[in-house]
Amino acid sequence: MGRVAWLDDAPGATRPDPREGAEHPMRKVTKQVAVDGGWDEERRRKVAELFDSMAADWTANHDSVERRASITDALTRGGVRGGRVVELGSGSGMGTRQLAERFDDVVALDLSLQMLLHASGIAGARVQGDSAALPLRTDSADTLVLVNMLLFPGELDRVLTHHGQLVWVNTSAERTPIHLMPEEVVEALPGKWTAAAGRAGTGLWCVASRLS
């Protein structure tokens, strides 16, 4: 838990109706996973199959200047330090490309093999894995980046270094199917944190820094 300091919206940022997307089936899953640990083998399999089936369309149609703006803004105004950077739920690499332009040590991890196969031409390692049981050593990541990704607080707590940072981005803000507000993210995390949040393009973001 901790406090969230909201920065002024970036120029051109849009604010959707907060009710948009509230009934999407992934919204319930997102909150269950973050709060109650509602993740099992059946849910893992279904999510992997869903994103495998979407990989080609996702690669072709889900990258835009407006979507990337929230990632860029988080990395710039959020004070992200870098170090060893791991993107969880990296998909076909929209966020990974931006990370690789800024940081030397970037790992992209996704449950969907097809998404990773579509993430061509990206520097750094690509790893297939379940973020509920990360194939990473304890205290091995300085920065974890989640773009439109489920939040698994226990595993994030385990793999982040003592003063690590979590970057949370919803590229369509409240319209994002996998969505939590920054306050909900920080509340779900074990330990004490301080966080900055903002809006840019069509999205919103939060950069949380661990205090203990």
Buried (B, 14 or more C-beta within 10 A) or exposed (E): EBEBEBBEBBEEBBEBEEEBBEEBEBBEBBBBBBBEEBBEEEBBEEBBEEBBEBBEEBBEEBBEEBBBBBBBBBBEBBEBBBBBBBBBBBBBBBBBBBBBEEBEBBBBBBBBBBBBBBBEEBEBEBBBBBBBEBEBEEEBBBBBBBBBBBBBBEBBBBBBBEEBBBBBBBBBBBBBBBBBBBBBBBBBBEEEBBBBBBBBBBBBBBBBBBEE
